[in-house]
Amino acid sequence: MRRDTFLRSLAALAATGALPLAARAAGENLKMMIPANPGGGWDTTGRALGKALQEAGAATVQYENKGGAAGAIGLAQFANGSKNDPNALLMMGAVMVGGIITGKPPVSLSQVTPLARLISEYQVFVLPAESPLKSMKDVVEQLKKDPASVKWGGGSRGSTEHIAAAMIAREVGVDAAKINYVAFRGGGEAVAAILGGNVTVGGSGYTEFGEYIATKKMRAIAVTSPTRIKGVDAPTLKELGMNIEIGNWRGVYGAAGITPEQRKALTDMITKATKTKAWAEAVEKNGWTPAFMAGADFEKFVDNEFASLRAVMAKSGMI
């Protein structure tokens, strides 16, 4: 077969999807697994990244939400169903790391391919507007009287807000193992529970609570950052006398079995996406802190996060 005929045949096969996955180029028609229900931090970040990827040159981005078990259900589906696919992406982050530590699911991040860390985000604790409690001091006093009476609502077990709640209990002399933590599969469910008064206090990133704080449907009472968060009228936990500072971060992985060239192509496209106008607008709107990291540095960072989070969780009585 002549070379030009062969190349035309390859192009035709690629266009129809008939080429083996390992032979296709990366970053064309992307499929993104968001391992949480719609409305939460992973969902917001994933869709913002998808928009930026299209601005950076991706033809299409399709999304699939699969919530549960701190992202482990979506991780398992992605790991098993996207092998060798150079156009498959998985949203992940600190919540998934914490969930893997506490839940010990059969599928781990070692079975997929690290690409990049995107952003960091500190946590905000809120009360429903109609709550008889008015501050974190009130929450702490109630916690000391009866730990079970304070329902902490947030993401999956092992999430950043779960760890922060356990750290608060420990700081004020309450057995962290006795906190009443209610885990939700996605930000939308957590928001509904807080607004409905079904939990005492809610915790999450500003992304999920921002509009409700602005419209006074929720009252921000504390943040987990080292300094106050712009746009949030609430003290840091350190200001309240608790030596606590903990942040969330989100990143993106690729499928298992992709080639080094395909991994580089995906990483390059994600890097390009984080420099687009669409991404800059999303970062500003959601109050995220840019924290881009890729390649071997990101892979090492995730390994270190497993070690540090495991130590914090053990110290706080969570494992």
KEKE-3310 file (N, C-alpha, C; in steps of 0.2 Angstrom, whole numbers, plus 5000, padded with zeros to 4 digits):
npx = (5004:5003:5011:5004:4991:4990:4991:4979:4970:4972:4968:4954:4950:4953:4943:4931:4932:4938:4951:4963:4962:4975:4982:4976:4976:4978:4967:4956:4941:4935:4931:4924:4925:4916:4917:4906:4889:4879:4882:4892:4909:4918:4911:4908:4921:4926:4917:4920:4934:4932:4925:4936:4945:4939:4940:4954:4956:4951:4939:4926:4919:4913:4902:4901:4893:4895:4892:4897:4904:4915:4920:4925:4917:4915:4929:4932:4924:4929:4942:4941:4934:4939:4952:4967:4962:4965:4958:4951:4946:4948:4941:4947:4954:4958:4948:4945:4957:4957:4945:4949:4958:4950:4940:4946:4944:4943:4949:4962:4970:4982:4980:4977:4981:4991:4989:4988:4988:4975:4968:4967:4957:4950:4940:4923:4913:4896:4880:4862:4851:4841:4845:4846:4858:4872:4885:4902:4907:4895:4892:4903:4901:4889:4893:4902:4893:4884:4890:4883:4872:4875:4875:4885:4886:4892:4904:4909:4913:4929:4932:4938:4931:4926:4937:4941:4931:4932:4945:4942:4934:4943:4952:4944:4943:4934:4930:4934:4930:4916:4909:4895:4894:4887:4887:4887:4882:4885:4888:4875:4866:4870:4869:4855:4851:4857:4850:4837:4838:4841:4854:4865:4877:4885:4899:4910:4918:4920:4915:4903:4894:4894:4884:4873:4877:4879:4866:4861:4855:4862:4874:4890:4902:4915:4931:4944:4956:4972:4972:4958:4945:4942:4927:4920:4913:4919:4928:4944:4948:4959:4959:4949:4955:4959:4970:4970:4972:4967:4966:4958:4961:4960:4962:4967:4966:4972:4967:4972:4986:4988:5000:5016:5018:5004:5000:5008:5003:4989:4992:4999:4988:4979:4987:4987:4974:4972:4977:4968:4955:4942:4945:4952:4942:4933:4941:4941:4928:4924:4932:4944:4961:4974:4984:4993:5001:5011:5015:5030:5031:5018:5014:5022:5017:5004:5007:5013:5002:4994:5001:5002:4989:4984:4991:4985:4972:4973:4977:4967:4957:4950:4954)
npy = (4994:5011:5025:5037:5033:5024:5033:5040:5030:5028:5040:5040:5029:5034:5044:5037:5031:5018:5015:5007:5011:5015:5019:5031:5049:5060:5071:5075:5072:5073:5064:5066:5060:5064:5061:5063:5069:5081:5098:5100:5103:5096:5094:5107:5112:5102:5105:5118:5116:5109:5118:5127:5119:5117:5129:5129:5121:5108:5097:5092:5090:5078:5074:5064:5060:5052:5049:5045:5037:5045:5048:5036:5026:5032:5032:5019:5015:5022:5018:5005:5005:5014:5010:5013:5023:5038:5049:5051:5058:5061:5069:5073:5074:5080:5076:5063:5056:5056:5049:5036:5033:5031:5022:5012:5006:4994:4999:5010:5026:5022:5015:5022:5037:5050:5067:5082:5094:5106:5117:5125:5126:5133:5129:5133:5135:5135:5141:5137:5150:5152:5146:5144:5145:5156:5158:5151:5149:5147:5134:5126:5127:5120:5108:5104:5101:5091:5081:5073:5080:5090:5091:5088:5093:5088:5084:5067:5054:5056:5068:5084:5094:5085:5080:5093:5095:5085:5089:5101:5097:5089:5100:5107:5099:5088:5071:5066:5055:5054:5064:5069:5066:5069:5062:5067:5064:5073:5091:5097:5090:5092:5106:5107:5100:5108:5120:5116:5114:5102:5098:5103:5112:5116:5111:5116:5120:5137:5138:5130:5136:5150:5158:5157:5162:5175:5179:5178:5166:5157:5158:5162:5156:5152:5150:5139:5143:5151:5165:5177:5174:5182:5191:5183:5185:5180:5173:5166:5149:5149:5162:5161:5154:5141:5129:5127:5123:5120:5114:5111:5103:5101:5090:5082:5066:5054:5040:5023:5014:5023:5030:5037:5048:5051:5054:5066:5074:5076:5082:5094:5100:5102:5111:5121:5125:5130:5142:5150:5162:5158:5149:5158:5166:5157:5154:5166:5169:5158:5159:5152:5146:5147:5133:5125:5111:5098:5083:5073:5080:5082:5069:5065:5074:5069:5057:5061:5068:5057:5052:5062:5066:5054:5054:5065:5062:5050:5056:5064:5055:5048:5037)
npz = (5000:4996:5004:5005:5003:5014:5025:5023:5025:5039:5044:5041:5049:5061:5062:5062:5074:5074:5076:5087:5104:5110:5099:5096:5095:5109:5118:5110:5108:5122:5137:5153:5169:5183:5199:5208:5213:5204:5206:5216:5222:5215:5203:5199:5197:5187:5176:5173:5170:5158:5150:5148:5142:5130:5125:5124:5113:5113:5104:5109:5125:5135:5149:5164:5179:5194:5209:5226:5240:5243:5230:5226:5220:5207:5203:5203:5192:5182:5181:5178:5166:5157:5152:5143:5136:5128:5129:5140:5156:5174:5187:5203:5220:5236:5244:5239:5242:5256:5257:5252:5261:5273:5269:5261:5248:5234:5223:5218:5217:5212:5201:5190:5180:5185:5181:5183:5196:5200:5207:5224:5238:5253:5267:5272:5286:5289:5295:5295:5290:5299:5311:5328:5334:5333:5330:5328:5341:5348:5342:5347:5361:5362:5357:5366:5377:5372:5361:5351:5348:5339:5322:5310:5293:5277:5264:5258:5270:5277:5270:5267:5275:5285:5291:5296:5305:5315:5319:5326:5336:5343:5347:5356:5367:5365:5362:5347:5340:5343:5336:5327:5312:5296:5280:5263:5246:5237:5233:5231:5238:5251:5252:5252:5263:5273:5271:5274:5287:5292:5296:5309:5307:5292:5281:5268:5253:5247:5235:5234:5244:5242:5235:5243:5255:5251:5248:5261:5265:5272:5286:5287:5298:5301:5294:5287:5283:5283:5283:5283:5271:5256:5253:5262:5277:5290:5304:5305:5310:5318:5323:5332:5342:5339:5334:5319:5302:5286:5270:5254:5239:5221:5207:5192:5183:5171:5161:5165:5157:5146:5134:5136:5128:5125:5138:5140:5130:5135:5147:5142:5136:5146:5154:5145:5145:5158:5156:5149:5146:5150:5161:5170:5173:5180:5191:5197:5200:5208:5219:5220:5223:5213:5209:5201:5196:5189:5181:5187:5199:5203:5205:5216:5225:5228:5233:5245:5251:5254:5265:5274:5277:5282:5294:5300:5301:5309:5321:5324:5328:5318:5311)
capx = (5000:5007:5011:4998:4985:4990:4989:4972:4966:4972:4964:4947:4949:4952:4937:4926:4933:4940:4958:4964:4963:4982:4984:4973:4979:4975:4964:4952:4935:4936:4926:4926:4921:4916:4915:4901:4883:4880:4881:4897:4915:4921:4906:4910:4928:4926:4914:4925:4940:4929:4925:4943:4948:4937:4944:4961:4957:4947:4933:4921:4920:4907:4903:4897:4893:4894:4894:4897:4910:4921:4923:4928:4913:4917:4935:4932:4921:4934:4948:4939:4930:4943:4959:4970:4958:4969:4953:4947:4949:4945:4942:4949:4957:4960:4942:4946:4963:4954:4940:4953:4961:4945:4935:4950:4941:4947:4952:4965:4973:4988:4978:4976:4987:4991:4991:4989:4984:4972:4967:4966:4951:4949:4933:4919:4908:4890:4874:4856:4850:4836:4847:4846:4865:4874:4893:4906:4907:4889:4892:4907:4897:4884:4897:4904:4887:4882:4893:4879:4867:4878:4875:4890:4885:4897:4905:4909:4918:4936:4933:4942:4927:4925:4943:4941:4926:4936:4950:4938:4932:4949:4955:4940:4942:4929:4932:4933:4926:4909:4906:4889:4895:4882:4890:4882:4886:4887:4886:4868:4862:4873:4866:4848:4851:4858:4844:4831:4839:4842:4860:4866:4882:4888:4906:4912:4922:4916:4911:4896:4890:4895:4878:4868:4880:4878:4859:4859:4851:4867:4878:4897:4904:4922:4935:4950:4962:4977:4969:4951:4944:4939:4920:4917:4913:4919:4934:4948:4948:4965:4957:4945:4959:4960:4976:4968:4972:4967:4964:4956:4964:4957:4966:4964:4970:4970:4966:4978:4988:4990:5007:5020:5016:4997:5000:5011:4998:4984:4995:5000:4982:4977:4991:4985:4967:4973:4979:4963:4951:4937:4948:4953:4935:4931:4945:4939:4921:4923:4937:4949:4968:4978:4989:4994:5007:5010:5021:5032:5030:5011:5013:5025:5013:4999:5010:5014:4996:4992:5005:5001:4982:4983:4993:4981:4966:4974:4978:4960:4953:4946:4956)
capy = (5000:5017:5029:5042:5029:5021:5038:5042:5025:5029:5046:5038:5025:5038:5048:5033:5028:5011:5014:5005:5017:5017:5023:5038:5055:5062:5077:5077:5072:5071:5061:5067:5057:5068:5056:5066:5071:5088:5104:5101:5106:5092:5096:5114:5112:5098:5108:5124:5114:5107:5124:5130:5114:5118:5136:5128:5117:5101:5097:5091:5087:5075:5073:5059:5061:5046:5050:5040:5034:5050:5047:5029:5023:5035:5030:5012:5014:5025:5014:4998:5006:5018:5008:5014:5028:5044:5055:5050:5062:5059:5074:5070:5079:5079:5072:5056:5054:5055:5043:5030:5031:5028:5017:5006:5003:4989:5002:5015:5030:5019:5011:5027:5040:5057:5072:5089:5098:5113:5123:5124:5129:5132:5127:5138:5132:5139:5139:5139:5157:5152:5143:5147:5146:5162:5158:5145:5149:5143:5127:5123:5126:5114:5102:5102:5099:5085:5080:5070:5085:5094:5087:5091:5090:5089:5078:5060:5053:5057:5074:5090:5096:5080:5081:5099:5095:5081:5093:5106:5093:5088:5106:5110:5094:5083:5065:5067:5049:5055:5069:5066:5068:5067:5063:5068:5061:5079:5097:5099:5086:5095:5112:5106:5098:5114:5125:5113:5113:5095:5097:5109:5116:5113:5113:5114:5126:5143:5137:5128:5140:5157:5162:5156:5166:5181:5180:5177:5160:5154:5162:5159:5156:5151:5147:5135:5146:5155:5172:5178:5173:5188:5190:5179:5189:5175:5173:5160:5145:5152:5168:5158:5150:5134:5129:5122:5126:5114:5116:5106:5104:5097:5089:5078:5060:5051:5033:5018:5011:5028:5030:5043:5053:5053:5058:5072:5078:5078:5087:5100:5103:5105:5117:5127:5126:5134:5149:5153:5167:5154:5147:5163:5169:5152:5154:5172:5168:5153:5161:5147:5148:5143:5128:5121:5106:5093:5078:5070:5084:5081:5062:5065:5077:5065:5052:5064:5069:5051:5051:5068:5066:5048:5056:5070:5058:5046:5060:5066:5049:5046:5030)
capz = (5000:4996:5010:5006:5004:5021:5030:5022:5029:5046:5046:5041:5054:5067:5062:5064:5080:5073:5078:5094:5109:5111:5093:5094:5098:5115:5119:5104:5110:5129:5142:5159:5174:5189:5204:5213:5211:5202:5211:5221:5220:5209:5197:5197:5194:5181:5170:5172:5166:5152:5146:5147:5137:5123:5123:5122:5107:5112:5100:5113:5131:5138:5157:5168:5186:5197:5216:5231:5243:5242:5224:5225:5215:5200:5202:5200:5185:5177:5181:5174:5160:5152:5151:5137:5132:5129:5129:5147:5162:5180:5192:5210:5225:5243:5247:5237:5246:5262:5257:5251:5268:5278:5266:5259:5242:5230:5217:5221:5212:5209:5195:5185:5178:5187:5176:5186:5201:5197:5212:5231:5241:5260:5269:5275:5290:5289:5299:5291:5292:5305:5316:5335:5335:5329:5329:5330:5348:5350:5340:5351:5367:5361:5356:5373:5381:5369:5355:5346:5346:5334:5316:5305:5286:5272:5259:5260:5275:5275:5266:5271:5281:5290:5295:5300:5311:5320:5322:5330:5342:5347:5350:5362:5372:5364:5358:5339:5338:5345:5332:5323:5305:5291:5274:5257:5240:5232:5236:5230:5243:5257:5253:5253:5270:5277:5270:5277:5294:5293:5300:5313:5304:5286:5279:5261:5250:5246:5228:5235:5248:5240:5233:5249:5260:5248:5249:5268:5267:5276:5289:5288:5305:5302:5288:5289:5280:5287:5284:5281:5264:5252:5252:5267:5284:5295:5307:5304:5316:5322:5326:5337:5347:5337:5329:5313:5295:5282:5263:5249:5232:5216:5201:5186:5181:5165:5161:5165:5151:5141:5133:5139:5123:5126:5144:5139:5126:5139:5152:5139:5134:5153:5155:5140:5147:5164:5154:5145:5149:5153:5167:5174:5175:5184:5197:5201:5202:5214:5225:5220:5223:5208:5212:5196:5197:5184:5180:5193:5205:5206:5207:5222:5230:5230:5238:5252:5254:5258:5271:5279:5278:5286:5300:5303:5303:5315:5327:5326:5330:5313:5309)
cpx = (5004:5006:5005:4992:4984:4988:4982:4968:4966:4968:4956:4945:4948:4946:4931:4926:4936:4947:4958:4965:4970:4985:4982:4977:4975:4972:4959:4945:4935:4930:4928:4922:4922:4913:4911:4895:4884:4879:4887:4903:4918:4917:4908:4916:4929:4923:4917:4931:4937:4928:4931:4946:4946:4940:4951:4962:4953:4941:4927:4923:4913:4908:4899:4898:4891:4897:4894:4904:4916:4924:4925:4924:4915:4924:4936:4929:4926:4940:4947:4937:4934:4950:4961:4967:4962:4964:4949:4950:4945:4946:4943:4952:4958:4954:4943:4952:4960:4949:4943:4956:4956:4941:4939:4946:4945:4951:4955:4968:4979:4987:4976:4982:4987:4993:4992:4985:4981:4972:4967:4960:4951:4942:4930:4914:4902:4884:4868:4854:4845:4839:4847:4854:4868:4881:4896:4907:4901:4889:4897:4904:4892:4887:4899:4899:4885:4884:4888:4874:4869:4879:4880:4888:4890:4898:4906:4914:4925:4937:4936:4938:4926:4931:4943:4937:4929:4941:4947:4937:4938:4952:4951:4939:4937:4932:4930:4929:4918:4906:4900:4890:4890:4885:4885:4886:4888:4885:4879:4864:4864:4869:4858:4847:4852:4852:4838:4832:4840:4849:4861:4871:4884:4895:4907:4916:4917:4912:4904:4892:4890:4888:4873:4871:4878:4871:4856:4855:4856:4871:4885:4899:4912:4925:4941:4956:4966:4975:4962:4951:4940:4932:4917:4918:4913:4927:4938:4947:4954:4963:4952:4948:4960:4966:4975:4969:4972:4964:4962:4960:4960:4962:4963:4969:4967:4969:4973:4979:4989:4998:5010:5018:5009:4997:5003:5006:4992:4986:4996:4993:4978:4980:4989:4978:4967:4975:4974:4959:4945:4939:4949:4947:4932:4934:4943:4932:4920:4928:4942:4956:4971:4983:4991:5001:5006:5016:5023:5031:5023:5010:5016:5021:5007:5001:5011:5008:4993:4995:5003:4993:4980:4985:4988:4974:4967:4974:4971:4955:4948:4947:4960)
cpy = (5006:5021:5033:5038:5026:5027:5040:5037:5026:5035:5044:5033:5029:5042:5044:5030:5021:5010:5011:5011:5019:5020:5029:5043:5057:5069:5080:5078:5069:5069:5062:5064:5062:5063:5059:5068:5078:5093:5105:5104:5103:5094:5103:5115:5108:5102:5115:5122:5112:5113:5127:5125:5115:5125:5134:5123:5110:5102:5097:5089:5085:5074:5067:5060:5054:5047:5044:5038:5038:5049:5040:5025:5025:5033:5023:5011:5017:5021:5007:4999:5011:5017:5010:5020:5035:5050:5055:5054:5060:5065:5070:5075:5076:5074:5064:5053:5052:5049:5036:5028:5028:5022:5011:5003:4999:4993:5008:5020:5027:5016:5016:5032:5048:5062:5079:5090:5104:5118:5121:5128:5128:5131:5132:5134:5137:5136:5141:5146:5157:5148:5147:5149:5152:5162:5151:5144:5145:5136:5124:5122:5120:5108:5099:5099:5092:5084:5077:5075:5089:5090:5091:5089:5092:5084:5072:5059:5053:5064:5079:5093:5091:5080:5087:5098:5091:5085:5098:5103:5092:5094:5108:5104:5089:5077:5065:5061:5050:5060:5065:5069:5065:5068:5063:5066:5067:5085:5099:5096:5090:5102:5112:5104:5104:5119:5123:5112:5106:5093:5104:5114:5112:5115:5111:5120:5131:5142:5135:5132:5148:5161:5162:5161:5174:5183:5179:5171:5156:5159:5159:5161:5155:5148:5143:5137:5150:5162:5172:5177:5179:5186:5186:5183:5184:5175:5166:5156:5147:5158:5166:5154:5143:5133:5124:5126:5120:5116:5110:5108:5099:5096:5084:5072:5058:5043:5029:5016:5016:5028:5037:5049:5056:5057:5065:5077:5080:5083:5094:5103:5106:5111:5123:5129:5131:5141:5153:5158:5163:5152:5152:5166:5164:5153:5161:5172:5164:5154:5155:5150:5144:5139:5123:5117:5100:5088:5074:5073:5082:5074:5061:5068:5073:5059:5055:5066:5063:5050:5056:5068:5060:5050:5060:5066:5053:5050:5063:5061:5046:5039:5027)
cpz = (5000:5002:5011:5007:5011:5026:5029:5026:5036:5048:5046:5047:5061:5068:5064:5070:5080:5075:5085:5098:5109:5105:5092:5098:5104:5115:5113:5107:5117:5133:5149:5165:5180:5194:5210:5210:5208:5207:5216:5218:5215:5202:5194:5193:5187:5175:5168:5168:5159:5147:5144:5142:5130:5120:5121:5116:5107:5108:5104:5120:5134:5145:5159:5175:5189:5204:5220:5234:5242:5235:5222:5220:5208:5198:5199:5193:5180:5176:5177:5167:5155:5151:5144:5133:5133:5129:5136:5152:5168:5185:5199:5214:5232:5246:5245:5240:5253:5262:5256:5257:5273:5275:5263:5253:5238:5225:5220:5215:5209:5202:5189:5184:5180:5182:5179:5192:5199:5202:5219:5233:5249:5261:5273:5279:5290:5293:5294:5294:5298:5311:5323:5337:5330:5327:5330:5337:5351:5348:5345:5358:5367:5360:5362:5377:5379:5362:5349:5344:5340:5327:5311:5298:5281:5267:5262:5266:5273:5271:5270:5277:5286:5294:5299:5306:5317:5323:5327:5337:5346:5350:5356:5367:5371:5360:5351:5337:5339:5341:5328:5316:5300:5284:5268:5251:5235:5236:5236:5236:5250:5258:5255:5260:5275:5277:5273:5284:5296:5296:5303:5309:5297:5285:5272:5259:5248:5239:5229:5239:5246:5239:5239:5254:5258:5249:5256:5270:5272:5280:5290:5295:5306:5295:5291:5286:5285:5289:5281:5273:5261:5251:5257:5274:5289:5297:5305:5311:5321:5326:5332:5342:5345:5332:5324:5307:5291:5275:5259:5243:5227:5210:5196:5185:5174:5166:5162:5158:5145:5140:5135:5134:5124:5133:5144:5135:5130:5144:5149:5138:5141:5155:5151:5143:5153:5162:5150:5149:5153:5160:5172:5177:5181:5191:5201:5204:5208:5219:5226:5221:5218:5211:5207:5197:5192:5184:5186:5199:5208:5208:5214:5227:5232:5235:5245:5255:5257:5265:5276:5281:5283:5293:5304:5305:5309:5321:5329:5327:5324:5310:5315)
residu = (MET:ARG:ARG:ASP:THR:PHE:LEU:ARG:SER:LEU:ALA:ALA:LEU:ALA:ALA:THR:GLY:ALA:LEU:PRO:LEU:ALA:ALA:ARG:ALA:ALA:GLY:GLU:ASN:LEU:LYS:MET:MET:ILE:PRO:ALA:ASN:PRO:GLY:GLY:GLY:TRP:ASP:THR:THR:GLY:ARG:ALA:LEU:GLY:LYS:ALA:LEU:GLN:GLU:ALA:GLY:ALA:ALA:THR:VAL:GLN:TYR:GLU:ASN:LYS:GLY:GLY:ALA:ALA:GLY:ALA:ILE:GLY:LEU:ALA:GLN:PHE:ALA:ASN:GLY:SER:LYS:ASN:ASP:PRO:ASN:ALA:LEU:LEU:MET:MET:GLY:ALA:VAL:MET:VAL:GLY:GLY:ILE:ILE:THR:GLY:LYS:PRO:PRO:VAL:SER:LEU:SER:GLN:VAL:THR:PRO:LEU:ALA:ARG:LEU:ILE:SER:GLU:TYR:GLN:VAL:PHE:VAL:LEU:PRO:ALA:GLU:SER:PRO:LEU:LYS:SER:MET:LYS:ASP:VAL:VAL:GLU:GLN:LEU:LYS:LYS:ASP:PRO:ALA:SER:VAL:LYS:TRP:GLY:GLY:GLY:SER:ARG:GLY:SER:THR:GLU:HIS:ILE:ALA:ALA:ALA:MET:ILE:ALA:ARG:GLU:VAL:GLY:VAL:ASP:ALA:ALA:LYS:ILE:ASN:TYR:VAL:ALA:PHE:ARG:GLY:GLY:GLY:GLU:ALA:VAL:ALA:ALA:ILE:LEU:GLY:GLY:ASN:VAL:THR:VAL:GLY:GLY:SER:GLY:TYR:THR:GLU:PHE:GLY:GLU:TYR:ILE:ALA:THR:LYS:LYS:MET:ARG:ALA:ILE:ALA:VAL:THR:SER:PRO:THR:ARG:ILE:LYS:GLY:VAL:ASP:ALA:PRO:THR:LEU:LYS:GLU:LEU:GLY:MET:ASN:ILE:GLU:ILE:GLY:ASN:TRP:ARG:GLY:VAL:TYR:GLY:ALA:ALA:GLY:ILE:THR:PRO:GLU:GLN:ARG:LYS:ALA:LEU:THR:ASP:MET:ILE:THR:LYS:ALA:THR:LYS:THR:LYS:ALA:TRP:ALA:GLU:ALA:VAL:GLU:LYS:ASN:GLY:TRP:THR:PRO:ALA:PHE:MET:ALA:GLY:ALA:ASP:PHE:GLU:LYS:PHE:VAL:ASP:ASN:GLU:PHE:ALA:SER:LEU:ARG:ALA:VAL:MET:ALA:LYS:SER:GLY:MET:ILE)
# end
